[in-house]
Every structure is written in structure tokens, then in C-alpha cells.
Amino acid sequence: MQELDDPFQESAASQSAGAVLSQLLDFILASFSSFDLNKDGFLTRFEIERALQAPERTIKEAAFLQFILVRMNEIADTVTDESEVLNGEIGISIDDLKTYFAALPG
């Protein structure tokens, strides 16, 4: 029987939640500028959904993006900033992401 590659490189049980969250934040911060299609410093739901659809996206990266997508409002609310609502659409900044992840237990 052929073994499948583990997309998480380690079993989920062997990774702490803090380690996974750290990997998630590192991925998003490293990829932020490529996801920010209009280069306004904010990621919108549309931009994250576009990033999810990229054919080269791994299962792990897709899970990370889905985590961000589901929590967009919560993340955007971590830093009080009027510019987070752009043309009626919520956007999250690097500061929002850093503040949100710093407040998470792990």
C-alpha cells in the first residue's frame, strides 16, 4: 500500500496549538503582499478567497486561509481603525493579524 504524504508534516497530535498558530501567522505575514491584490495594505474577503483558489495552494495553506476567512470580522476588530471598512467591505491589516494572534492562548 502506498503511503500518502502528510500535508501537515507532523501528526496533528504532535503539534501544539501554539505551534500551528505560529505557522499560520508566519504564512499569512510572508504571503500578505501577494494576497493583497490592490496593494492597499488590507486583505478583503475577495482577496483571501482568490488566494484559496490558487492551484498551487497546499492543503495546509488552504486551511490557514480558511481560518482567517472565517474570523475576518473578529480579526479586524482587534485594532480600532476606521480604514478597515473599505467601500463597505471589511479588510484586515498586518497590525490586525499580529494583534489578534498575540492575544490568542497558546
TITI-999553 format. One line per 2 residues: their letters; for each residue x, y, z of N, C-alpha, C, O. Coordinates in steps of 0.001 Angstrom, whole numbers. Layout:
BEGIN
a) X Y Z X Y Z X Y Z X Y Z | ...
//
This chain:
BEGIN
mq) 835 -1175 0 0 0 0 886 1247 0 1853 1329 757 | 552 2203 -843 1339 3432 -938 921 4392 159 -270 4597 395
el) 1912 4986 835 1617 5967 1872 1423 7336 1241 2123 7695 295 | 477 8096 1764 265 9465 1301 1114 10401 2130 1318 10175 3323
dd) 1613 11456 1496 2362 12470 2233 1428 13182 3194 296 13512 2840 | 1896 13417 4398 1134 14160 5392 1285 15644 5088 2394 16169 5185
pf) 204 16345 4720 327 17755 4364 744 18628 5543 1198 19755 5347 | 598 18132 6734 984 18898 7909 2385 18545 8403 2839 19113 9396
qe) 3079 17629 7742 4448 17210 8006 4640 16560 9369 5643 15880 9586 | 3738 16745 10255 3751 16084 11559 2310 15728 11859 1385 16351 11339
sa) 2126 14743 12683 742 14434 13036 176 15593 13850 896 16267 14587 | -1112 15806 13702 -1764 16907 14411 -1582 16761 15916 -1460 17758 16628
as) -1563 15530 16400 -1433 15293 17837 -60 15701 18364 81 16022 19544 | 955 15690 17493 2301 16003 17970 2609 17499 17935 3649 17925 18436
qs) 1731 18286 17359 1946 19727 17305 1056 20419 18326 -123 20094 18465 | 1631 21367 19028 822 22141 19954 8 23159 19163 371 23541 18050
ag) -1087 23583 19755 -1917 24604 19102 -1104 25866 18865 -1252 26525 17836 | -249 26200 19816 587 27394 19672 1519 27301 18480 1745 28293 17787
av) 2065 26106 18236 2968 25917 17100 2226 26066 15778 2741 26667 14835 | 1023 25522 15711 225 25632 14485 -168 27085 14240 -85 27567 13110
ls) -594 27784 15290 -959 29196 15144 241 30035 14723 104 30968 13931 | 1405 29704 15247 2623 30412 14851 2930 30190 13372 3302 31126 12665
ql) 2774 28959 12909 2981 28658 11487 1972 29408 10619 2313 29926 9556 | 732 29457 11088 -323 30159 10358 35 31637 10214 -26 32186 9114
ld) 405 32274 11311 753 33690 11270 1963 33921 10370 1970 34862 9577 | 2978 33079 10482 4160 33218 9627 3784 33139 8149 4263 33933 7340
fi) 2931 32185 7801 2489 32021 6413 1746 33260 5923 2038 33775 4843 | 789 33736 6709 -15 34890 6292 853 36139 6161 717 36887 5192
la) 1744 36371 7125 2591 37563 7058 3547 37501 5872 3777 38508 5203 | 4100 36324 5612 5032 36168 4489 4331 36314 3138 4938 36736 2154
sf) 3057 35965 3106 2301 35971 1846 1407 37191 1685 776 37363 642 | 1346 38035 2698 382 39137 2726 425 39978 1454 -618 40239 854
ss) 1595 40398 1041 1683 41301 -117 1231 40628 -1408 693 41291 -2295 | 1444 39318 -1524 979 38642 -2740 -535 38430 -2712 -1162 38349 -3769
fd) -1124 38339 -1535 -2578 38196 -1418 -3297 39539 -1580 -4443 39580 -2028 | -2627 40632 -1216 -3209 41978 -1260 -3185 42480 -2712 -2284 43219 -3109
ln) -4171 42073 -3477 -4180 42311 -4918 -4163 43783 -5298 -3525 44157 -6283 | -4857 44630 -4532 -4883 46058 -4874 -3844 46875 -4111 -3796 48098 -4241
kd) -3018 46207 -3320 -1891 46820 -2599 -2301 47982 -1697 -1587 48979 -1585 | -3478 47838 -1048 -3938 48895 -153 -3580 48642 1311 -3922 49445 2178
gf) -2894 47530 1591 -2491 47230 2962 -3524 46460 3761 -3351 46244 4961 | -4608 46042 3099 -5672 45284 3749 -6033 44076 2899 -6023 44145 1670
lt) -6354 42971 3561 -6872 41798 2862 -8381 41786 3012 -8907 41846 4123 | -9068 41708 1891 -10524 41621 1904 -10932 40160 1735 -10110 39299 1421
rf) -12208 39907 1949 -12752 38554 1761 -12474 38073 337 -12090 36922 132 | -12666 38949 -639 -12414 38604 -2040 -10961 38180 -2249 -10695 37180 -2915
ei) -10033 38931 -1688 -8606 38626 -1873 -8225 37298 -1225 -7424 36543 -1776 | -8791 37017 -69 -8499 35744 590 -9129 34585 -184 -8520 33525 -327
er) -10342 34791 -679 -10981 33751 -1489 -10190 33481 -2765 -10079 32330 -3189 | -9642 34522 -3379 -8798 34345 -4575 -7542 33547 -4229 -7126 32671 -4987
al) -6946 33855 -3085 -5746 33120 -2649 -6076 31646 -2416 -5267 30770 -2722 | -7257 31377 -1880 -7691 29992 -1650 -7820 29210 -2953 -7602 27999 -2972
qa) -8168 29883 -4026 -8411 29219 -5309 -7146 28955 -6117 -7206 28298 -7156 | -6010 29452 -5660 -4763 29271 -6410 -4448 27780 -6542 -4474 27052 -5550
pe) -4152 27323 -7758 -3921 25884 -7968 -2714 25337 -7204 -2661 24144 -6906 | -1763 26185 -6893 -568 25721 -6185 -754 25673 -4663 158 25267 -3943
rt) -1922 26082 -4172 -2197 26134 -2736 -2188 24729 -2150 -2850 23832 -2671 | -1441 24537 -1073 -1413 23239 -396 -2628 23119 529 -3308 24106 810
ik) -2878 21931 983 -3992 21707 1914 -3779 22509 3193 -4717 23096 3731 | -2571 22528 3662 -2254 23257 4892 -2482 24753 4704 -3088 25395 5562
ea) -2006 25317 3597 -2196 26744 3329 -3683 27074 3182 -4138 28116 3654 | -4433 26192 2532 -5873 26405 2376 -6564 26416 3743 -7467 27218 3979
af) -6142 25533 4631 -6709 25507 5985 -6385 26806 6724 -7233 27352 7430 | -5158 27295 6559 -4768 28559 7193 -5623 29713 6662 -6111 30533 7438
lq) -5801 29774 5352 -6601 30836 4750 -8062 30744 5175 -8712 31767 5393 | -8576 29537 5291 -9951 29351 5737 -10114 29837 7178 -11138 30430 7517
fi) -9126 29596 8016 -9137 30073 9402 -9276 31594 9421 -10083 32136 10176 | -8493 32279 8596 -8529 33738 8525 -9881 34212 7971 -10477 35152 8496
lv) -10346 33566 6933 -11602 33951 6293 -12780 33874 7258 -13611 34782 7298 | -12854 32808 8027 -13951 32615 8975 -13908 33651 10102 -14946 34012 10656
rm) -12721 34121 10434 -12547 35027 11573 -12278 36476 11163 -11793 37262 11977 | -12583 36838 9929 -12252 38180 9426 -12772 39302 10314 -12014 40204 10673
ne) -14037 39263 10669 -14611 40341 11485 -13920 40418 12841 -13579 41500 13319 | -13722 39267 13445 -13058 39205 14756 -11634 39767 14671 -11211 40520 15548
ia) -10908 39407 13632 -9533 39891 13455 -9530 41396 13204 -8718 42118 13783 | -10428 41872 12349 -10492 43299 12023 -10818 44138 13256 -10386 45287 13355
dt) -11574 43575 14193 -11971 44308 15397 -10862 44432 16435 -11033 45149 17421 | -9726 43753 16244 -8675 43778 17267 -7966 45121 17340 -7480 45506 18404
vt) -7901 45833 16232 -7272 47155 16212 -8335 48147 15762 -8939 47978 14704 | -8562 49182 16566 -9554 50179 16202 -8962 51082 15130 -8025 51842 15376
de) -9529 50979 13943 -9001 51703 12798 -10137 51903 11807 -10706 50932 11308 | -10464 53132 11523 -11582 53436 10622 -11352 52920 9209 -12316 52689 8479
se) -10109 52735 8811 -9830 52345 7425 -10074 50864 7167 -9867 50398 6046 | -10507 50117 8172 -10754 48688 7978 -11978 48415 7119 -12084 47341 6526
vl) -12896 49354 7039 -14056 49182 6173 -13810 50015 4922 -13873 51244 4944 | -13529 49315 3841 -13191 49964 2585 -14297 49690 1580 -14547 48539 1221
ng) -14956 50744 1130 -16080 50589 197 -17103 49580 714 -17642 48778 -49 | -17361 49631 2014 -18340 48747 2617 -17855 47335 2878 -18631 46491 3325
ei) -16597 47064 2610 -16058 45714 2783 -14999 45706 3885 -14152 46597 3955 | -15061 44685 4746 -14093 44544 5838 -12722 44197 5260 -12611 43387 4339
gi) -11687 44816 5810 -10321 44478 5440 -9506 44262 6692 -9749 44906 7712 | -8531 43356 6629 -7657 43128 7777 -6230 43488 7394 -5760 43176 6300
si) -5558 44150 8322 -4196 44611 8094 -3195 43697 8801 -3575 42804 9558 | -1935 43934 8542 -881 43192 9239 -970 43465 10738 -795 42551 11543
dd) -1239 44717 11122 -1389 45038 12547 -2552 44269 13166 -2443 43769 14286 | -3671 44174 12434 -4808 43394 12931 -4384 41948 13191 -4679 41387 14246
lk) -3695 41356 12224 -3271 39957 12349 -2325 39753 13525 -2509 38830 14319 | -1316 40610 13639 -344 40477 14733 -1023 40631 16092 -740 39868 17015
ty) -1908 41604 16217 -2601 41836 17490 -3521 40672 17833 -3562 40222 18978 | -4258 40185 16839 -5173 39063 17059 -4406 37815 17531 -4798 37179 18509
fa) -3322 37472 16838 -2589 36266 17190 -1829 36409 18502 -1627 35418 19204 | -1410 37610 18844 -731 37822 20122 -1692 37608 21299 -1270 37221 22389
al) -2979 37861 21070 -3960 37708 22139 -4470 36279 22312 -5114 35969 23314 | -4186 35409 21345 -4657 34021 21435 -3829 33221 22440 -2613 33395 22523
pg) -4481 32351 23198 -3712 31486 24108 -2943 30454 23292 -3400 30033 22229 | -1824 30062 23768 -1096 29032 23044 335 29123 23304 1111 28329 22773
//
